[in-house]
Amino acid sequence: MIIFDSLAEIFTYPDGEIETLEQYIKRRDKFDYIQKLQDSLDSMKVLYQNPGCLNESEYNKAKSKIQDEFEWWEANIFNEFGDI
């Protein structure tokens, strides 16, 4: 069972690990970010394997979403993972 101390904003895990709310939010955001990239890659895979499976507007929408995810990734990769 995970215990959250709201006064100290600390999570205590069953194995004794302690994580602050800020660390948890950063870890969750990284996971969400990686999941969005994976979803974009999956969409890209479908588009390349079955280019005729979408009509033109659906194709353009999917293509735009993929491009947006990768542009955001390129702009934020160093900040996102604390490499600056």
N, C-alpha and C positions, 0 to 999 in steps of 0.2 A: 504494500500500500504506500502510495506517495503522500507525504504530509507537506502541506503548504502553511508556512507561518506568515500570515498576512502583515503582521507588524514589522518583521524583518525582511519580508519579501524574499523568503528562501524556501526552496523545495528540498526536502530530504527524501532520498530514495531508499528502497529496502536494503540495498547493498551498502548503505552508509554514505554514498556520494551526496554532496551538497551542491546545489546550483542556485544562483541568484535569479531573480525574475528577469533581470536584464540579460543574463547569459541564456536563459531559457528562450526568451523572445528572439535573440539573435540566432540561436540554433534552429528554432522553428522557422524563422524567415529564410535561413539558408536551405532548409529542407523544402519549403514551399517553392523557393526559387529554382532549385534543382528539379523539382517535380514539374514545374512549368516548362522548363527546357526539355525534359523528357517527353512531356505531352506534345510539344512542338516537333520534336524529332519523330515521334510516332505519326503525327499528322503528315510530316514531310515524307515519311516512308510510304504511307498509304497513297499519297499523291503521285509519287514516282512509280510505284508498282501498278497503280490503276489510274492513269491520268484521265481516263474517260468516265470515272465513277462520279464525278461532280459536274454540275453545269457550270457555265462560265462565272457567274456571280459567286457561287459556292467556292470555286477554285480560287478566285481572286481574294475572297474573304480569308480562306485558309492560308494562302500565300502571304497576305498582309500580316496575319497574326504571327506566323512563323518569323517573318522579317522583323516585326516589332520586338519579339522575344530576344532574338539574336542581337539586335541593335542595342537593346537595354543591357544585355549581357556584356557586350563589348565595351560599353560606356562605364559599367560599374564593377567589372570583375575584380579589380584591385581593391576598391573600397569594400566590396561585399565580403571578401575573405581576409580583410585586414592586412593586406600586403603593402600598404603605403606607409 
